[in-house]
């Protein structure tokens, strides 16, 4: 009698765990795909979208440009002091007409820095969008995270009545759901970093006036391009995943899809290894934090 009680208690605990995980996975499926599509495919609206801020983005952009123009005067004063000091120290610096020419060029570029960033964002959006459109026309199906997660749910079916987290499908579903959460956090960080890099664009162009500060522009440009090109790589990965037929629902197809999700989660790391730049992977950030705490 006692063994039956223990068995029933274990079964109740197991059913409770399965129910909780089933509801958790269903909640992710119903909400996360909309966020992923909006976060990864960034449009030039990132310059004017102020839905996450309490102030107008146009006001912020104007104030930042005003500050950059003030620093432009500061760079001019700095060069004038260096030029005056060079007559006493005999240290060679660039000639005045060279500095004035660069000052005029980058003063003009400075005023159109946000327009330049907008065009870069637009070109990148067209490139990734073209990949998606070509794939959609060839495969006759819309390519997006929404349809991708729908395909996963058809391949790895879970039903609350008989779902088991300790089965193969349960383990695969758990891996998929947690990887999708990781993607959401990673793409959210990427969205914020692109917004930050675009906002400091005038100061990056300003640093090109002085040779000793030009390194900042190179780092800024590499980081921005690496974050933007992630969008194109994700488009290629989605295109490849949609081109594979998983209608048979065999175990091989499930693991190939798992590999695709893992490739999506590691795409930012691949771009960093190819082009440099910053990593937006949450797992990398946590591992670095653990290393620092040791």
N, C-alpha and C positions, 0 to 999 in steps of 0.2 A: 504493500500500500504506500509505503514511504517512497519507494522508487518511482511509482506512478506520479506522486505529487511532485517530485523533483523533475520528472520528465515534462509534466504539464507546465511547471514554472519555467523551465528552459525554453519550451515551445512558445510561451507567452512573451518572454523576453526577445526571442528570435523574431516573432511576428511583429513586435513593436519596433524593433530595429529596422526590419524590412519596410514597414509602413512609413517610418520617418524618412528613410533614404529615398523611397519611392516618391514621396511628396516633395522632397528637396530637389530631386532630379527633374520632376515635372515642372516645378517652379522655375528652374533654370531654363528649361526648354521653352517655356511660355514667354519669357521676358528678355533673355540675354541676346537673342539673335538680332533684334532691332537695334540694340546698343552697339553691337559689333559692327554692323554695316555702317552706322553713322560715324563710328570712331576711326575705322581704318581708312575709309574713302573720304579724305579731307578735301574740301572745296575751298576756293578763295574767300568764302564767307567767314572763314576763321578770323579775318581782319576786322570784320564789322559785327560779328556775332557777340552780343553782350548778355546772353541769357544766363551766364554763370557769374556775371558781375553786376554790381549795384550802380555802376556809372556807365555813361555812354562810351563806346569804344572810340568813336570819332574824337571825343574830348581827350581821351588818353593818348591817341596818336598825335594830336596837335601839341599837347604838352611835352611829349617826348621829342618831337621835332624841334620845339622851342629850346629844350635843354641841349639837344645836339648842336643847334646853331650857336648857342652860348659857348659850348666847348670848342666849336670851330674858331671862335675868337681867341679862346685860351691857347689853342695850338699855334695860332699866329703870333701871340705874345711870347710863347715859349720859343719859337724859332727866332724871333727878334732878339731875345735875350741870348740865345746860343750864338747868333751871328755876331753880336756885340762882344761876347766873351771870346770868340774865336780870334779876334784881332789881338787879344792879349796873350792867349794861350797857344796860338798858332796851330789850333786843331782844325783840320779840314772838315767842312760841312758842305752840303749841297748849296749851289749858287742861288742867289735870291730869285732870279727869273725862273729857275726850275721849281722852286718852292711855290712861287706865285702861280705858275701854270698848274701845278698839282692842286693847289688850293682852289683855284677857279673850277677845275674839272670836278673835284669831289664835292665842292660846295653845291654844284648843280645836281650831281648824283644823289647827294644827301637829301635834297628836296623831293626826289622821286624814288626814294628808297622803298617806301611801302608799295608804290606802284610796281617796282621791279619785283618785289617779293610776291605780289599778287599775280604777276605774269608767270613766275616760276611755279607757284601753286597751281595755276591754271593749266600750264603745260603738263605738269605731273598728273593732274586729274584727267586730262585728255589721254595721256599715255595709258594709265591704268584702266580708264573707261573703255579705250579702244580694245584692250586685251579682253575685257569682259564682254564687250559687244561682239567681237569676232567669235569668241567661244560660244556665246549664246546663239548666234546665227548658225554656227556649224553644228552644234549639238541640239539645237531646237529646244532649249530649255533655259530659263533665266538662271544666271550664275550669281549667287549671293550667299551670305551666311544663313539667311532664312531658309533657303532651299537645301543648303548643305546640312543643317541640323535636322531638317525634315527627313532627308535621306538617311541620316544616322539613326533616327528614331524608327524608320522602317526596317533598317538593317539590324539594329539592336533593340528589339521590342521589349518593353517592360509593361506589365500589367500589375496594378496594385494588389490584385487578389492572389496572384501566385508569384510575385517578384521575390527573388532571393539575392541579397547582396553578396552571398558566398558562392553563387554560381558563376560560370564563365561570363554570361551576359551581364550579370550584376557587377562583376569586377570591371569588365570593359566599360560599362555604362558609368561607373564611378570614375574611372580614369578620364573618360571623355568629358564628363561634367566638370571635374576639377581643372582639366586643361582649358576648358572654355572660360572658367572663372579667371584662370591665369591670363588668358588672352584679353579678357575684359580689362583687368588691371593694367596689363602691359600696354594696351592700346590707349587706355585713358592717360597713362603717363606720357606716352608718345604725343597725344593730342595737346597736352599741357606744354610739353617741351617745344613743340613746333610753334605754339602761340607765343611762348617766351622768346624764342629765337627770332621770330618775325618782329616782335615788339622792340628788340634791341638792334634791329637791322641798321638804323641810322648811325649808331655808335660803332658798329662794325665797319661800315664804309668810311666813317671818320678816321678810324685807326690806320687807314691806308695812306694818310697824309704824311705820317711819320714812319720812317723805316723801322725804328725800334718798337713800334706798336703794331706793325703790319701782321705779326703772327696771330693776333687776336682775330683778324678777319679770316685768315686761312682756317683756323679752328672753327669759327662760326659757320663758314661755308661748308666745310666737311661734315659737321654735325647736322646741319639743315638738310643737305643732300642725302645723307645716309638715312635720316628719318623719313624723308619723302620717298626715296626709292624703295623703301620697305613696302609701300603701297603697290608698286608694280610687281614685286616678288610675290606678294600675297595673291595678287590677281593670277599670276602664272600657276601657283600651287592650286588655287581653286579650280582653274581651268583643267589642270591635269586630273584632279580628283573627280570632276564631273565627267571627264572623258572615259572613266573606267566603269564598266558594267558590273554592278553589284546586285543584280536582280535575283541571283541564285541564293543569296543570303548564307553562303558557306562561311566557314571559320576563316579561310584565307582572305576573303573580301573584308571581313570585319577587322582583321589585323592590318590590312592595307589602309583602311580608313583611319585606324588608330595612328598608323605611321604618318598619314597626311596631317592629322591634327598635331602630332608632335613636330612635324616640319613647320607648321604655321606658328607654333609656339617658339621655335628656334630660329625663325626667319630673321628676327632682329639681330641675333648673334651672328648669323651668316653675313649679313650686310656689314656688320662691324668688322668682321675678319677680312672682308674684301676691300672695304673703303675706309675703315676706321670710323671714328665718331663715337657716340655714346650708346650705351645699351639701356634699353627700357624693359628688360626682363626682370620681373619681380623676384624670380628664383635666384638670379645672379646677384641682385642687390642684397637678398637675405644671406646668401653664402658669403658675400664680402663683409657683411655686418658680423656674422659669426666669426670670421677670420680676425676681425679687429678686436672682438671681445675675448679672444683666446689669450 
